[in-house]
Amino acid sequence: MTTSRRNFLELLGVGAAAIAAGPLLTGCSDRPASNGTAQNLDSITGVLPAQKDLTIAVKPDVIGTRPVPDGFTRYPASLVDAITAKPGTSGKKISAMTPVWGPAPPGLDKSAYLQAVNAELGTPVAFTVQDGNTYADKLNAMFGARDVPELLCVPGWEVEKIPRFADAVKVLFTDLTDHLKGDAAAAYPMLAAFPSGAWRNAVWNQRLYAVPNPTDTPFPYALYTRKDLLDQRGLSIPKSLDELLAMAKQITEPTRNVWAFSDVFQMIQMYFRVPASKGGWRLRADRTPEFKYETPEYRQAVEVMAKIYSDGLVHPDLVASKGADQNKLFAQNGAILFSQTGFGYWQGAQAENQKINKSLDIQPVPIFAADGGDPLVWGGSDAISYTFIKNGLPKERVEELLRIVNWCSAPLGTQEAQLRDYGVAGKHHTATPDGPVKTDLAFKEIANQYFFISGRNPTVGPFPETPHYVQDALGYSNAMVKFLERDPWDGVKLEMPARFAAYRVPAEEKITDLLRGRRPLSDLDALIKEWKDNGGEEARTLMAKALSEAGR
C-alpha cells in the first residue's frame, strides 16, 4: 500500500542544474513535468549505516510475526541513562515542524513538557505544529517557497502527494550519507541500532537524506467497533460483509443519534480485494500494471460504499464534511459504532476515553473477504515518517541536530525514552508498579513532538493504562499478517510522474463526490478516463519499466 514505499535506480528525472534554476513543484513551473523515477533498493547498501545493537535492549513479552513488531506488556523495572552528555551544545534554538491530529498542544512558553525535554537536550527545540489532515498542503507551500525548518518531519504517506519529491530533497535537505554511512553512524548509537533495512527508504537520488521512523504496524487501516455497545445490544463482532451491512441497518437509529459508520471506503475496498500496492497497483495475468480504478473489484466496492451512504448509514455530519470529530463521535459519544481509522488510533483512544467511560471497549473487526474466501490485507513496511535536516547548514550544526535526533530515538528502558513519551514524573505521569500512567496534563501537552523528529526500532507497548492492549493488538496483527498483499514492486522505490501525483487528490475528491451522491455512479467511467489522461498512463509506463529494470 502507499504507506509502504520502497525503491531505487533512477529511470527518468530532471538534471540538477535545471532543478536549481527553477521552482520545485510542478504547479509553480512551466517546465515539462517529471516522468517519475524508480530505484532498486537492493543496490544501495554502500550508503547505509552499519548496524550495531545496543546493550540496553529489553526482552519482549509477546513475539510478533514479522513484519509485526514484538510487544511489551510490562514496563522495565529499572531504567538506564543511555546518553550522559547533553546533545545540544550551541544553545541556539532549533526550528522544527511536526504534524498533530487533534487539538494543537501549547507552545514552548506554556508547556512544562517541552521545557523539561529541552533542558535535557541542552539546546531548545521550537516546534511549529501543523494540522496533520492538511500537512501535505503546508509541505507543498513550504517546498515551493524553498523555506524549511532545520528539522522537518515528512510523514511517509505524504511523500507521494508532492510532485518531484526527489528533486526537492536534493535542493532543500542535507545529504546525510557521509555523516551516517558505515561506521560513521557509531557516533549516534541509537541510530546505528536501527535495522539496516529501515534505512533503505530514506534514500533518494542514491544518497541518504533522512532518518526513518519505521512503523510499528504493517496495517494502514483497521475497522474498529465499540464492543461495549455491541454487547449491550446482544450483538457480536461481525464475521462477514453481509453480517456487517445487516448489523449496520439494525443499529442505525437517527432518532437516538446513532449511526453505524464513519467513512469506511478503505475497508470496503479491502473486503473486495482491491489492490493497494504502491497506492493501488497490481499485475494483470499478462504482467502489465493495472490500477485499482480499472478493476472490477473497485467498481464493486464503489457500488457498496455508495449504497452505504444512500441508505443513511454514515453519520450525517461526516457526510456533509462539516468538520465533525469522527473520533469523538465514536469513542466518546457512541454516535458511531464502526469507525475506520489508522491502526495507531486504538490504544490512545482507549486510554484517554476510558477515564470517563469505564466500560469502554474498542476492538478491531477482523478483516474478511466479501465472497467468504481469504481476505486481502493492505500493508506496508515503510516509515511512518522521515526526519530531514535543512540544507546549507554548517557541519557542526548538522552534527548537533543529528545528536538531538539520536537522543530522541532512545529505546524503551531508557530515561530518555520515558521523558520523551511520558514527560515529568508528578506532572505528566504518575509512577505505578506497572509503569508510568499519563495525567490530563500529558494528554494536553504531549503530541508526539519529539517522536516525530526521531527514529526507532519499532516495538509495541507497554501501556499500563490499557493492560490488555498489547495482547489484543498483537493477537489481531498476528492473525491478519498472514493475508498481507504481496507487492510486485517490493524493493523498488518509485516516485510517480508529476502529473499523476498532482492529480491524485483531485481524483479521490471526485470519487468521494460520487460515493456521497453528489455525482451519479454512471460518472465512474468518465472519472477513470480523466485519471488516465492526467498521468495514469504515464504511471503505468513507469511501473512496467521499473519491473523490467529490476529484472522481474
Residue, then its C-alpha position, 0 to 999 in steps of 0.5 A: m500500500t502507499t504507506s509502504r514505499r520502497n525503491f531505487l535506480e533512477l529511470l527518468g528525472v530532471g538534471a540538477a542544474a535545471i532543478a536549481a534554476g527553477p521552482l520545485l513543484t510542478g504547479c509553480s513551473d512551466r517546465p515539462a513535468s517529471n516522468g517519475t523515477a524508480q530505484n532498486l533498493d537492493s543496490i544501495t547498501g554502500v550508503l547505509p549505516a552499519q548496524k550495531d545493537l545496543t546493550i540496553a535492549v529489553k526482552p519482549d513479552v509477546i513475539g510478533t510475526r514479522p513484519v509485526p513488531d514484538g510487544f511489551t506488556r510490562y514496563p522495565a523495572s529499572l531504567v538506564d541513562a543511555i546518553t550522559a552528555k547533553p546533545g545540544t551544545s550551541g544553545k541556539k534554538i532549533s526550528a522544527m515542524t511536526p504534524v498533530w491530529g487533534p487539538a494543537p498542544p501549547g507552545l514552548d512558553k506554556s508547556a512544562y513538557l517541552q521545557a523539561v525535554n529541552a533542558e535535557l537536550g541542552t539546546p531548545v527545540a521550537f516546534t511549529v505544529q501543523d494540522g496533520n489532515t492538511y500537512a501535505d498542503k503546508l509541505n507543498a507551500m513550504f517546498g515551493a517557497r524553498d523555506v524549511p525548518e532545520l528539522l522537518c518531519v515528512p510523514g511517509w504517506e505524504v511523500e507521494k502527494i508532492p510532485r518531484f519529491a526527489d528533486a526537492v530533497k536534493v535542493l532543500f535537505t542535507d545529504l546525510t550519507d557521509h555523516l551516517k554511512g558505515d561506521a560513521a553512524a557509531a557516533y549516534p548509537m541509537l541510530a546505528a541500532f536501527p535495522s539496516g533495512a529501515w534505512r533503505n527508504a530514506v534514500w533518494n537520488q542514491r544518497l541518504y537524506a533522512v532518518p526513518n521512523p519505521t512503523d510499528t504496524p504493517f496495517p494502514y487501516a483497521l475497522y474498529t467497533r465499540k464492543d461495549l455497545l455491541d454487547q449491550r445490544g446482544l450483538s457480536i463482532p461481525k464475521s462477514l460483509d453481509e453480517l456487517l451491512a445487516m448489523a449496520k441497518q439494525i443499529t442505525e437509529p437517527t432518532r437516538n443519534v446513532w449511526a453505524f459508520s464513519d467513512v469506511f471506503q478503505m475497508i470496503q475496498m479491502y473486503f473486495r480485494v482491491p489492490a493497494s500496492k504502491g497506492g493501488w497497483r497490481l499485475r494483470a495475468d499478462r504482467t502489465p500494471e493495472f490500477k485499482y480504478e480499472t478493476p472490477e473489484y473497485r467498481q464493486a466496492v464503489e457500488v457498496m460504499a455508495k449504497i452505504y451512504s444512500d441508505g443513511l448509514v454514515h453519520p450525517d455530519l461526516v457526510a456533509s464534511k462539516g468538520a465533525d470529530q469522527n473520533k469523538l463521535f465514536a469513542q466518546n459519544g457512541a454516535i458511531l459504532f464502526s469507525q475506520t481509522g489508522f491502526g495507531y488510533w486504538q490504544g490512545a483512544q482507549a486510554e484517554n476515553q476510558k477515564i470517563n467511560k469505564s466500560l469502554d471497549i474498542q476492538p478491531v473487526p477482523i478483516f474478511a473477504a466479501d465472497g467468504g474466501d481469504p481476505l486481502v490485507w493492505g500493508g506496508s513496511d515503510a516509515i511512518s515518517y522521515t526526519f530531514i535536516k535543512n540544507g546549507l547548514p554548517k557541519e557542526r550544526v548538522e552534527e548537533l541536530l543529528r545528536i538531538v535526533n539520536w537522543c530522541s530515538a532512545p529505546l524503551g528502558t531508557q530515561e530518555a525514552q520515558l521523558r520523551d513519551y511520558g514527560v515529568a514524573g508528578k506532572h505528566h505521569t504518575a509512577t505505578p508498579d506497572g509503569p508510568v500512567k499519563t495525567d490530563l496534563a500529558f494528554k494536553e501537552i504531549a503530541n508526539q513532538y519529539f517522536f516525530i523528529s526521531g527514529r526507532n526500532p519499532t516495538v509495541g507497548p507497554f501501556p499500563e493504562t490499557p493492560h490488555y492492549v498489547q495482547d489484543a493488538l498483537g493477537y489481531s496483527n498476528a492473525m491478519v499478517k498472514f493475508l498481507e498483499r504481496d507487492p510486485w514492486d517490493g524493493v523498488k522505490l518509485e516516485m510517480p510522474a508529476r502529473f499523476a501525483a498532482y492529480r491524485v487528490p483531485a481524483e479521490e475528491k471526485i470519487t468521494d463526490l460520487l460515493r456521497g451522491r453528489r455525482p451519479l455512479s454512471d460518472l465512474d467511467a468518465l472519472i477513470k478516463e480523466w485519471k488516465d489522461n492526467g498521468g495514469e498512463e504515464a504511471r503505468t509506463l513507469m511501473a512496467k519499466a521499473l519491473s523490467e529494470a529490476g529484472r522481474 
